[in-house]
Amino acid sequence: RTLNDFLRAQPEDARRFFLRRYWYAESVREVAEACGVSESKVKMSLHRTRKKLREFLQKERLWQ
């Protein structure tokens, strides 16, 4: 539930990249090709989303 709450609050592109990469286990290249963006954009978005997720989980006291 917590992860769903976090993902719902993210921009559509970031959410799409995150789910394709970590739920469907697609490579960065596959995500980029499927979404019509550069690999660099996907990598940076994933980096930022992971950082936001870590902060969110710390706030929820689920990560130290």
Order of alpha helices (4+ residues) and beta strands (2+ residues): alpha-alpha-alpha-alpha
